[in-house]
Amino acid sequence: MLEHVELFFKSIFIDNMVFATFLGMCSYLAVSKKVATAVGLGAAVIFVLAVTVPLNWLLDQYLLRDGALAWLGPEYADYNLSFLSFILFIATIATMVQLVEIVVEKFSPALYNSLGIFLPLIAVNCAILGGSLFMQAREIATLGLAFNYGFSSGIGWFLAILAIAAIREKIRYSNVPPPLRGLGITFIITGLMAIGFMSFGGMLTGGDEAPATEPTTAQKSEKEKTTLEKEEQENAVSYNTLVKE
């Protein structure tokens, strides 16, 4: 349970897709002018990541990695299909994106029109593919952890685009210097937010090791006594050696 909680908060705050690795910046910048649009795209990203990362974990465990085909028989144990990772991962992502596109167009035509080309472009969003590749590189141990990682990574991306959309709506009424208006001030704010998220880096690292304690007076005295006894024994051995010679 603790492992799930740690992975959840670490994926949202410490390894945030936008502020830590700067993935998915194209849609992050293009669809963050309005909060309503950002919420719709963020929810779609959460769904796609939560579904594709566990599916790709199953593909990686039972099909792609070296020796994964051993369940078919011992003669298949030497096969390594890892070179197909990109193709199969993208195929899984594209399938889920098509499903999301059909659902959004059916139940929310206004959101579908506002997202425009960026909804189908989720299929080639580097944050979506990055979630599956990071899962593979970090060797996520179980299917439950893979789902947790995909879902929490999606929440982290959702929070990032929601925050920048809320700020950009307020900036419209601010006196921004002309050279910085538009993407200029957006990049600056994104950098500042990334620095803020870096402060979460030590959130889950405390308490791993017991703090070093200073030895007490009694311990110091015992140590000095032991050192003196060793010196006396060495001197005695040296004296006996000289006498024998």
Phi and psi in degrees as GROMACS dihedral restraints (atoms count N, CA, C in turn):
[ dihedral_restraints ]
;  ai    aj    ak    al  type     phi  dphi    fc
    3     4     5     6     1   -62.3    20    10
    4     5     6     7     1   -36.0    20    10
    6     7     8     9     1   -63.4    20    10
    7     8     9    10     1   -38.8    20    10
    9    10    11    12     1   -66.9    20    10
   10    11    12    13     1   -43.6    20    10
   12    13    14    15     1   -63.9    20    10
   13    14    15    16     1   -43.2    20    10
   15    16    17    18     1   -63.2    20    10
   16    17    18    19     1   -44.2    20    10
   18    19    20    21     1   -65.0    20    10
   19    20    21    22     1   -37.3    20    10
   21    22    23    24     1   -61.8    20    10
   22    23    24    25     1   -53.1    20    10
   24    25    26    27     1   -72.1    20    10
   25    26    27    28     1   -33.8    20    10
   27    28    29    30     1   -66.4    20    10
   28    29    30    31     1   -39.4    20    10
   30    31    32    33     1   -69.2    20    10
   31    32    33    34     1   -31.0    20    10
   33    34    35    36     1   -80.0    20    10
   34    35    36    37     1   -49.1    20    10
   36    37    38    39     1  -100.9    20    10
   37    38    39    40     1   -42.2    20    10
   39    40    41    42     1   -87.6    20    10
   40    41    42    43     1   -49.0    20    10
   42    43    44    45     1  -103.5    20    10
   43    44    45    46     1    42.2    20    10
   45    46    47    48     1   -57.6    20    10
   46    47    48    49     1   133.6    20    10
   48    49    50    51     1   -58.5    20    10
   49    50    51    52     1   -37.0    20    10
   51    52    53    54     1   -87.6    20    10
   52    53    54    55     1   -51.8    20    10
   54    55    56    57     1   -84.7    20    10
   55    56    57    58     1   -18.9    20    10
   57    58    59    60     1  -100.2    20    10
   58    59    60    61     1   -41.3    20    10
   60    61    62    63     1  -116.0    20    10
   61    62    63    64     1    -6.4    20    10
   63    64    65    66     1    54.8    20    10
   64    65    66    67     1    45.8    20    10
   66    67    68    69     1   -99.2    20    10
   67    68    69    70     1   147.4    20    10
   69    70    71    72     1    75.0    20    10
   70    71    72    73     1    26.9    20    10
   72    73    74    75     1   -70.8    20    10
   73    74    75    76     1   -27.3    20    10
   75    76    77    78     1   -63.1    20    10
   76    77    78    79     1   -54.1    20    10
   78    79    80    81     1   -72.5    20    10
   79    80    81    82     1   -29.3    20    10
   81    82    83    84     1   -60.1    20    10
   82    83    84    85     1   -40.5    20    10
   84    85    86    87     1   -82.6    20    10
   85    86    87    88     1   -34.7    20    10
   87    88    89    90     1   -81.9    20    10
   88    89    90    91     1   -31.0    20    10
   90    91    92    93     1  -111.5    20    10
   91    92    93    94     1    27.0    20    10
   93    94    95    96     1  -116.0    20    10
   94    95    96    97     1    27.1    20    10
   96    97    98    99     1   -85.3    20    10
   97    98    99   100     1   -24.2    20    10
   99   100   101   102     1  -130.5    20    10
  100   101   102   103     1   141.6    20    10
  102   103   104   105     1   -65.1    20    10
  103   104   105   106     1   -40.9    20    10
  105   106   107   108     1   -61.3    20    10
  106   107   108   109     1   -42.7    20    10
  108   109   110   111     1   -67.6    20    10
  109   110   111   112     1   -39.9    20    10
  111   112   113   114     1   -63.6    20    10
  112   113   114   115     1   -38.7    20    10
  114   115   116   117     1   -63.8    20    10
  115   116   117   118     1   -43.2    20    10
  117   118   119   120     1   -62.6    20    10
  118   119   120   121     1   -46.8    20    10
  120   121   122   123     1   -67.6    20    10
  121   122   123   124     1   -39.0    20    10
  123   124   125   126     1   -62.2    20    10
  124   125   126   127     1   -40.6    20    10
  126   127   128   129     1   -64.6    20    10
  127   128   129   130     1   -39.1    20    10
  129   130   131   132     1   -64.1    20    10
  130   131   132   133     1   -40.2    20    10
  132   133   134   135     1   -65.5    20    10
  133   134   135   136     1   -41.0    20    10
  135   136   137   138     1   -58.7    20    10
  136   137   138   139     1   -46.7    20    10
  138   139   140   141     1   -62.4    20    10
  139   140   141   142     1   -47.0    20    10
  141   142   143   144     1   -63.9    20    10
  142   143   144   145     1   -43.9    20    10
  144   145   146   147     1   -65.9    20    10
  145   146   147   148     1   -41.5    20    10
  147   148   149   150     1   -65.7    20    10
  148   149   150   151     1   -26.1    20    10
  150   151   152   153     1   -93.3    20    10
  151   152   153   154     1   -43.4    20    10
  153   154   155   156     1   -75.1    20    10
  154   155   156   157     1   -35.1    20    10
  156   157   158   159     1   -63.7    20    10
  157   158   159   160     1   -47.1    20    10
  159   160   161   162     1   -64.2    20    10
  160   161   162   163     1   -38.6    20    10
  162   163   164   165     1   -62.9    20    10
  163   164   165   166     1   -43.4    20    10
  165   166   167   168     1   -69.6    20    10
  166   167   168   169     1   -27.8    20    10
  168   169   170   171     1   -63.2    20    10
  169   170   171   172     1   -43.2    20    10
  171   172   173   174     1   -64.2    20    10
  172   173   174   175     1   -41.8    20    10
  174   175   176   177     1   -61.5    20    10
  175   176   177   178     1   -40.8    20    10
  177   178   179   180     1   -68.2    20    10
  178   179   180   181     1   -40.5    20    10
  180   181   182   183     1   -72.7    20    10
  181   182   183   184     1   -38.8    20    10
  183   184   185   186     1  -111.8    20    10
  184   185   186   187     1     3.9    20    10
  186   187   188   189     1  -141.1    20    10
  187   188   189   190     1   -42.0    20    10
  189   190   191   192     1   -94.1    20    10
  190   191   192   193     1   -44.6    20    10
  192   193   194   195     1   -71.5    20    10
  193   194   195   196     1   164.4    20    10
  195   196   197   198     1   -61.6    20    10
  196   197   198   199     1   123.2    20    10
  198   199   200   201     1    82.2    20    10
  199   200   201   202     1     6.6    20    10
  201   202   203   204     1   -69.7    20    10
  202   203   204   205     1   -21.5    20    10
  204   205   206   207     1   -86.8    20    10
  205   206   207   208     1    11.9    20    10
  207   208   209   210     1   -62.5    20    10
  208   209   210   211     1   -24.4    20    10
  210   211   212   213     1   -67.9    20    10
  211   212   213   214     1   -16.7    20    10
  213   214   215   216     1   -81.7    20    10
  214   215   216   217     1   -19.0    20    10
  216   217   218   219     1   146.9    20    10
  217   218   219   220     1   158.2    20    10
  219   220   221   222     1   -62.9    20    10
  220   221   222   223     1   -25.2    20    10
  222   223   224   225     1   -71.4    20    10
  223   224   225   226     1   -14.7    20    10
  225   226   227   228     1  -100.4    20    10
  226   227   228   229     1     1.9    20    10
  228   229   230   231     1   -66.5    20    10
  229   230   231   232     1   -24.9    20    10
  231   232   233   234     1   -88.7    20    10
  232   233   234   235     1    -1.8    20    10
  234   235   236   237     1   -77.1    20    10
  235   236   237   238     1   140.7    20    10
  237   238   239   240     1  -131.3    20    10
  238   239   240   241     1   107.9    20    10
  240   241   242   243     1  -105.1    20    10
  241   242   243   244     1    24.2    20    10
  243   244   245   246     1   -63.4    20    10
  244   245   246   247     1   -21.8    20    10
  246   247   248   249     1   -67.9    20    10
  247   248   249   250     1   -12.2    20    10
  249   250   251   252     1   -93.1    20    10
  250   251   252   253     1     6.0    20    10
  252   253   254   255     1   -58.4    20    10
  253   254   255   256     1   -51.0    20    10
  255   256   257   258     1   -60.5    20    10
  256   257   258   259     1   -44.5    20    10
  258   259   260   261     1   -63.5    20    10
  259   260   261   262     1   -48.3    20    10
  261   262   263   264     1   -70.9    20    10
  262   263   264   265     1   -38.2    20    10
  264   265   266   267     1   -62.1    20    10
  265   266   267   268     1   -45.9    20    10
  267   268   269   270     1   -66.7    20    10
  268   269   270   271     1   -36.2    20    10
  270   271   272   273     1   -62.9    20    10
  271   272   273   274     1   -42.2    20    10
  273   274   275   276     1   -63.4    20    10
  274   275   276   277     1   -44.3    20    10
  276   277   278   279     1   -63.8    20    10
  277   278   279   280     1   -44.4    20    10
  279   280   281   282     1   -62.4    20    10
  280   281   282   283     1   -36.6    20    10
  282   283   284   285     1   -64.2    20    10
  283   284   285   286     1   -45.9    20    10
  285   286   287   288     1   -66.5    20    10
  286   287   288   289     1   -37.0    20    10
  288   289   290   291     1   -65.0    20    10
  289   290   291   292     1   -39.7    20    10
  291   292   293   294     1   -61.8    20    10
  292   293   294   295     1   -38.9    20    10
  294   295   296   297     1   -63.6    20    10
  295   296   297   298     1   -44.9    20    10
  297   298   299   300     1   -62.0    20    10
  298   299   300   301     1   -42.5    20    10
  300   301   302   303     1   -61.8    20    10
  301   302   303   304     1   -41.4    20    10
  303   304   305   306     1   -64.9    20    10
  304   305   306   307     1   -42.8    20    10
  306   307   308   309     1   -67.1    20    10
  307   308   309   310     1   -45.0    20    10
  309   310   311   312     1   -64.3    20    10
  310   311   312   313     1   -42.6    20    10
  312   313   314   315     1   -64.2    20    10
  313   314   315   316     1   -33.3    20    10
  315   316   317   318     1   -75.2    20    10
  316   317   318   319     1   -44.0    20    10
  318   319   320   321     1  -102.2    20    10
  319   320   321   322     1   -17.5    20    10
  321   322   323   324     1  -144.0    20    10
  322   323   324   325     1    75.4    20    10
  324   325   326   327     1   -60.1    20    10
  325   326   327   328     1   -33.3    20    10
  327   328   329   330     1   -64.3    20    10
  328   329   330   331     1   -45.4    20    10
  330   331   332   333     1   -65.0    20    10
  331   332   333   334     1   -39.0    20    10
  333   334   335   336     1   -60.3    20    10
  334   335   336   337     1   -42.4    20    10
  336   337   338   339     1   -70.7    20    10
  337   338   339   340     1   -35.4    20    10
  339   340   341   342     1   -72.2    20    10
  340   341   342   343     1   -33.7    20    10
  342   343   344   345     1   -73.0    20    10
  343   344   345   346     1   -33.5    20    10
  345   346   347   348     1    60.5    20    10
  346   347   348   349     1  -134.5    20    10
  348   349   350   351     1   -70.1    20    10
  349   350   351   352     1   -17.4    20    10
  351   352   353   354     1   -75.0    20    10
  352   353   354   355     1   -17.8    20    10
  354   355   356   357     1   -69.6    20    10
  355   356   357   358     1   -53.3    20    10
  357   358   359   360     1   -65.7    20    10
  358   359   360   361     1   -23.1    20    10
  360   361   362   363     1   -73.3    20    10
  361   362   363   364     1    -5.9    20    10
  363   364   365   366     1   -58.0    20    10
  364   365   366   367     1   -29.9    20    10
  366   367   368   369     1   -59.5    20    10
  367   368   369   370     1   -30.7    20    10
  369   370   371   372     1  -112.3    20    10
  370   371   372   373     1    17.2    20    10
  372   373   374   375     1   -69.1    20    10
  373   374   375   376     1   124.1    20    10
  375   376   377   378     1   -63.8    20    10
  376   377   378   379     1   -24.5    20    10
  378   379   380   381     1   -67.6    20    10
  379   380   381   382     1   -37.0    20    10
  381   382   383   384     1   -68.5    20    10
  382   383   384   385     1   -49.3    20    10
  384   385   386   387     1   -66.2    20    10
  385   386   387   388     1   -36.3    20    10
  387   388   389   390     1   -61.8    20    10
  388   389   390   391     1   -35.0    20    10
  390   391   392   393     1   -59.6    20    10
  391   392   393   394     1   -44.2    20    10
  393   394   395   396     1   -70.4    20    10
  394   395   396   397     1   -39.2    20    10
  396   397   398   399     1   -69.8    20    10
  397   398   399   400     1   -38.7    20    10
  399   400   401   402     1   -65.1    20    10
  400   401   402   403     1   -39.1    20    10
  402   403   404   405     1   -58.8    20    10
  403   404   405   406     1   -41.7    20    10
  405   406   407   408     1   -70.3    20    10
  406   407   408   409     1   -42.4    20    10
  408   409   410   411     1   -69.2    20    10
  409   410   411   412     1   -35.9    20    10
  411   412   413   414     1   -85.2    20    10
  412   413   414   415     1    -2.5    20    10
  414   415   416   417     1    54.5    20    10
  415   416   417   418     1    57.6    20    10
  417   418   419   420     1   -57.5    20    10
  418   419   420   421     1   132.1    20    10
  420   421   422   423     1   -80.2    20    10
  421   422   423   424     1   -38.0    20    10
  423   424   425   426     1  -128.9    20    10
  424   425   426   427     1   165.6    20    10
  426   427   428   429     1   -66.0    20    10
  427   428   429   430     1   -37.5    20    10
  429   430   431   432     1   -62.7    20    10
  430   431   432   433     1   -41.5    20    10
  432   433   434   435     1   -67.5    20    10
  433   434   435   436     1   -33.6    20    10
  435   436   437   438     1   -65.6    20    10
  436   437   438   439     1   -43.0    20    10
  438   439   440   441     1   -63.8    20    10
  439   440   441   442     1   -42.2    20    10
  441   442   443   444     1   -60.0    20    10
  442   443   444   445     1   -44.5    20    10
  444   445   446   447     1   -64.7    20    10
  445   446   447   448     1   -44.3    20    10
  447   448   449   450     1   -64.1    20    10
  448   449   450   451     1   -44.5    20    10
  450   451   452   453     1   -65.9    20    10
  451   452   453   454     1   -47.0    20    10
  453   454   455   456     1   -69.3    20    10
  454   455   456   457     1   -34.7    20    10
  456   457   458   459     1   -63.8    20    10
  457   458   459   460     1   -38.6    20    10
  459   460   461   462     1   -64.5    20    10
  460   461   462   463     1   -39.6    20    10
  462   463   464   465     1   -63.6    20    10
  463   464   465   466     1   -40.2    20    10
  465   466   467   468     1   -61.5    20    10
  466   467   468   469     1   -42.7    20    10
  468   469   470   471     1   -66.6    20    10
  469   470   471   472     1   -38.5    20    10
  471   472   473   474     1   -62.1    20    10
  472   473   474   475     1   -45.3    20    10
  474   475   476   477     1   -63.3    20    10
  475   476   477   478     1   -37.1    20    10
  477   478   479   480     1   -65.5    20    10
  478   479   480   481     1   -48.3    20    10
  480   481   482   483     1   -72.3    20    10
  481   482   483   484     1   -31.3    20    10
  483   484   485   486     1   -67.2    20    10
  484   485   486   487     1   -41.6    20    10
  486   487   488   489     1   -65.0    20    10
  487   488   489   490     1   -46.1    20    10
  489   490   491   492     1   -69.4    20    10
  490   491   492   493     1   -32.2    20    10
  492   493   494   495     1   -67.2    20    10
  493   494   495   496     1   -42.1    20    10
  495   496   497   498     1   -63.5    20    10
  496   497   498   499     1   -40.1    20    10
  498   499   500   501     1   -68.3    20    10
  499   500   501   502     1   -41.2    20    10
  501   502   503   504     1   -66.9    20    10
  502   503   504   505     1   -31.6    20    10
  504   505   506   507     1   -65.9    20    10
  505   506   507   508     1   -36.5    20    10
  507   508   509   510     1   -75.5    20    10
  508   509   510   511     1   -31.9    20    10
  510   511   512   513     1   -64.6    20    10
  511   512   513   514     1   -25.7    20    10
  513   514   515   516     1   -57.0    20    10
  514   515   516   517     1   -29.2    20    10
  516   517   518   519     1  -101.3    20    10
  517   518   519   520     1    11.0    20    10
  519   520   521   522     1  -102.1    20    10
  520   521   522   523     1   158.8    20    10
  522   523   524   525     1   -91.2    20    10
  523   524   525   526     1    80.2    20    10
  525   526   527   528     1   -86.0    20    10
  526   527   528   529     1   135.4    20    10
  528   529   530   531     1   -54.9    20    10
  529   530   531   532     1   138.6    20    10
  531   532   533   534     1   -52.1    20    10
  532   533   534   535     1   -41.6    20    10
  534   535   536   537     1   -64.9    20    10
  535   536   537   538     1   -19.6    20    10
  537   538   539   540     1  -101.6    20    10
  538   539   540   541     1    -2.3    20    10
  540   541   542   543     1   -68.0    20    10
  541   542   543   544     1   146.1    20    10
  543   544   545   546     1    89.5    20    10
  544   545   546   547     1  -129.8    20    10
  546   547   548   549     1   -70.8    20    10
  547   548   549   550     1   -23.9    20    10
  549   550   551   552     1   -60.3    20    10
  550   551   552   553     1   -54.5    20    10
  552   553   554   555     1   -68.0    20    10
  553   554   555   556     1   -29.3    20    10
  555   556   557   558     1   -65.4    20    10
  556   557   558   559     1   -41.8    20    10
  558   559   560   561     1   -65.3    20    10
  559   560   561   562     1   -39.3    20    10
  561   562   563   564     1   -64.0    20    10
  562   563   564   565     1   -44.7    20    10
  564   565   566   567     1   -64.5    20    10
  565   566   567   568     1   -40.0    20    10
  567   568   569   570     1   -61.7    20    10
  568   569   570   571     1   -42.4    20    10
  570   571   572   573     1   -62.4    20    10
  571   572   573   574     1   -41.4    20    10
  573   574   575   576     1   -65.9    20    10
  574   575   576   577     1   -40.3    20    10
  576   577   578   579     1   -65.2    20    10
  577   578   579   580     1   -37.3    20    10
  579   580   581   582     1   -63.3    20    10
  580   581   582   583     1   -40.4    20    10
  582   583   584   585     1   -62.9    20    10
  583   584   585   586     1   -39.7    20    10
  585   586   587   588     1   -62.4    20    10
  586   587   588   589     1   -40.9    20    10
  588   589   590   591     1   -70.0    20    10
  589   590   591   592     1   -24.0    20    10
  591   592   593   594     1   -63.7    20    10
  592   593   594   595     1   -23.0    20    10
  594   595   596   597     1   -67.6    20    10
  595   596   597   598     1   -17.5    20    10
  597   598   599   600     1   -79.6    20    10
  598   599   600   601     1    -3.0    20    10
  600   601   602   603     1   -57.9    20    10
  601   602   603   604     1   -31.9    20    10
  603   604   605   606     1   -97.3    20    10
  604   605   606   607     1    11.6    20    10
  606   607   608   609     1   -64.8    20    10
  607   608   609   610     1   -36.5    20    10
  609   610   611   612     1  -110.5    20    10
  610   611   612   613     1    16.0    20    10
  612   613   614   615     1  -105.5    20    10
  613   614   615   616     1    -8.5    20    10
  615   616   617   618     1   -77.6    20    10
  616   617   618   619     1   152.3    20    10
  618   619   620   621     1    80.8    20    10
  619   620   621   622     1     7.6    20    10
  621   622   623   624     1   -73.6    20    10
  622   623   624   625     1   -34.9    20    10
  624   625   626   627     1  -124.5    20    10
  625   626   627   628     1   144.8    20    10
  627   628   629   630     1   -71.2    20    10
  628   629   630   631     1   137.0    20    10
  630   631   632   633     1   -65.8    20    10
  631   632   633   634     1   142.1    20    10
  633   634   635   636     1   -68.7    20    10
  634   635   636   637     1   132.0    20    10
  636   637   638   639     1  -108.9    20    10
  637   638   639   640     1   146.2    20    10
  639   640   641   642     1   -72.8    20    10
  640   641   642   643     1   138.3    20    10
  642   643   644   645     1   -65.3    20    10
  643   644   645   646     1   143.9    20    10
  645   646   647   648     1   -74.1    20    10
  646   647   648   649     1   171.0    20    10
  648   649   650   651     1   -62.4    20    10
  649   650   651   652     1   -39.2    20    10
  651   652   653   654     1   -65.4    20    10
  652   653   654   655     1   -40.2    20    10
  654   655   656   657     1   -66.1    20    10
  655   656   657   658     1   -39.2    20    10
  657   658   659   660     1   -62.3    20    10
  658   659   660   661     1   -43.2    20    10
  660   661   662   663     1   -63.7    20    10
  661   662   663   664     1   -41.9    20    10
  663   664   665   666     1   -64.0    20    10
  664   665   666   667     1   -39.6    20    10
  666   667   668   669     1   -65.7    20    10
  667   668   669   670     1   -42.9    20    10
  669   670   671   672     1   -63.7    20    10
  670   671   672   673     1   -39.5    20    10
  672   673   674   675     1   -63.6    20    10
  673   674   675   676     1   -42.6    20    10
  675   676   677   678     1   -63.4    20    10
  676   677   678   679     1   -40.1    20    10
  678   679   680   681     1   -64.0    20    10
  679   680   681   682     1   -42.5    20    10
  681   682   683   684     1   -63.9    20    10
  682   683   684   685     1   -41.1    20    10
  684   685   686   687     1   -63.2    20    10
  685   686   687   688     1   -40.1    20    10
  687   688   689   690     1   -63.9    20    10
  688   689   690   691     1   -40.7    20    10
  690   691   692   693     1   -64.4    20    10
  691   692   693   694     1   -40.5    20    10
  693   694   695   696     1   -63.3    20    10
  694   695   696   697     1   -42.4    20    10
  696   697   698   699     1   -63.6    20    10
  697   698   699   700     1   -40.7    20    10
  699   700   701   702     1   -64.9    20    10
  700   701   702   703     1   -40.9    20    10
  702   703   704   705     1   -63.9    20    10
  703   704   705   706     1   -39.3    20    10
  705   706   707   708     1   -64.8    20    10
  706   707   708   709     1   -41.4    20    10
  708   709   710   711     1   -64.4    20    10
  709   710   711   712     1   -41.6    20    10
  711   712   713   714     1   -64.6    20    10
  712   713   714   715     1   -40.6    20    10
  714   715   716   717     1   -64.9    20    10
  715   716   717   718     1   -44.5    20    10
  717   718   719   720     1   -63.2    20    10
  718   719   720   721     1   -36.4    20    10
  720   721   722   723     1   -65.8    20    10
  721   722   723   724     1   -41.3    20    10
  723   724   725   726     1   -66.2    20    10
  724   725   726   727     1   -40.4    20    10
  726   727   728   729     1   -62.0    20    10
  727   728   729   730     1   -43.1    20    10
  729   730   731   732     1   -64.1    20    10
  730   731   732   733     1   -36.0    20    10
